[in-house]
Amino acid sequence: MTTQTALDFRIENRSVDELKSFHKDLLFPRMVEEKMLKLLRQGKISKWFSGIGQEAISVGCTRALQENEYIFTMHRNLGVFTTRRLPLSRLIAQWQGKVTGYTQGRDRSFHFGSKEDYIVGMISHLGPQLSLANGAAMAHILKEEKRVALAFTGEGGTSEGEFHEALNVAAVWNLPVIFIIENNGYGLSTPTKEQYVCEHLVDRAKGYGMKGLRINGNNILEVYDTVRQEAESMRDNPRPVLIECDTFRMRGHEEASGTKYVPQELFDYWEQRDPVIKYERFLLDEEILSADEVLSIRKDIKAEIEVAVKEGFAEPDPVPDAGKELQDVYAPFTPQSRPAGSATKEMRLVDAISDGLREAMREHDDLVLMGQDIGEYGGVFKITDGFLEEFGSGRVRNTPLCESAIIGAALGLSLEGQKSMVEMQFADFVTVGFNQIVNNLAKLHYRWGQAADVVIRMPTGGTVGAGPFHSQSNEAWFAHTPGLKVAYPSSPADAKGLLLQSIEDPNPVLFFEHKGLYRAVSEKVPEGYYHIPFGKARLIQEGEQAVIITYGMGVKWARDWAEAKQADVDIIDLRTLVPLDWDTIANSVKKCHRALVLHEDTLTGGFGGELAARISEHLFEHLDAPVLRCASMDTPVPFAAGLEAQFMASSRLHDRMEELLNY
């Protein structure tokens, strides 16, 4: 490891033009920020996260990379955007929430990306973009491209779990990612001594088996040289590196928070190491720049900023349009018609899912599967058994126990136009990847038009004596989140067709597979590749007295009950919760005049509550009885057979149907 505390600018083998261009690239974001702070004081902008004092890191890193290499930014990386030459007027429109900004007014600040500029901004949770960098780097390896990815974090962000997961995955898979820590001394008001106890953050690199470097983050030439050298080496020999850049934040976390918590001596110390002023003075002392040139450069930059501010402020505000808002939640997708062929084969649900996944791998040579134990072992349910031999370790990837980082890597693959499937070993385990799903995958297209082409397979449900941590039905969490699609098949043929449709869809799909149905149901399943469209429920049986609306294991319960009672009822298998086939529900309710919503999830907050409310609101005049719900108990899922049977909605189905029919 290396360390350097003085600003020692080494100019050997550099042209005068190059040294001058570094100066202009450093000065430009500084002067933009100074203008923004004036506008903030004037009340003309609402918020600003300042990177004053840290410009050398953003500018040096960006200049060191190729223009087609992704950079994953944080709050204080304005220099990345200006060095990549994003139009300043459009950046200002973004900061002002204008319709011509990168998020059309839907997000602010640097919470956006620009695919054409190979920049992906952060979400407020700080850590997730590190894992996205892993995915982009993985795509480069799979496509045999000599490119790297670079991701920023702060010293505070290194305390987040995603930091450790991302570094671990990158190291295990030898991914060409440069992880940059901007150590500016404070996470909002929390000093480094309250963030970590190791001497230097870069020391953590040893624990992950990767190279670590500590450099002076205020020295533009040192940053540039270090990152350029590492990137050149990594393009030929892929592997990650961790670089800690010592620097200081001269303003507050954001301007409203102030800096009263920072000792004055720290400001005095770092003011003498200002990356812009020190480099400019150096060039003046070396007579590379003259005072007149500096004045001319500043004058030109100021004029450019004034024009950009005027143009950005003049851009129109968004006009509220509910239709457009709803439309942009999902990436456009027009399914191709791939009907099932006539040839069939008897399959259990587990076999049909495996067969569908294999068909998808053969159809899409850019599809990557990731999950714990899915390689040689074939997955805990053996769905990917034999896949490693057929498709290779590049596309069938055993993962560390880093669910959040793997979901983030899947999103990173999507940035590079690749498809991916992540298998949760059990749906219960998705909680440790929840943030990536509901805040990153779900919101990405709505925010800045980037599709998140990721399928997450979710072995779910109880009835198998697996207890509180391997039996939960958590589909309602995701059906509640705009931007996600939720599929939940009940039969082998549906499972295969819906899975293939999930892979085709460029939007994030949560694909629920009931473990209790894996080997309990079988039927003739079409061979080959076919789709079942989302948002098309299946009428399992027809009747007149009532309709049971259900999905997953609920379909089996409803059919078993109806068969035992010879009941004259409709049974609707929703197949997908998002999108929902409202027309089929409405038609059955209008015909039968009585409705029961059945699901395995707990009663309170379950998806059935949404269905019951919607039926009551829109179809009240067609009802001869209240809409009833039949769901599992509001407890964790117990282990003992008798307790689990009592917990399940099936134990109350007969009584609830009798209540409905006799109302």
Order of alpha helices (4+ residues) and beta strands (2+ residues): alpha-alpha-beta-alpha-alpha-beta-beta-alpha-beta-alpha-beta-beta-beta-alpha-beta-alpha-beta-alpha-alpha-alpha-alpha-beta-alpha-beta-alpha-beta-alpha-beta-alpha-beta-alpha-beta-alpha-beta-beta-beta-beta-alpha-beta-beta-alpha-beta-alpha-beta-alpha-alpha
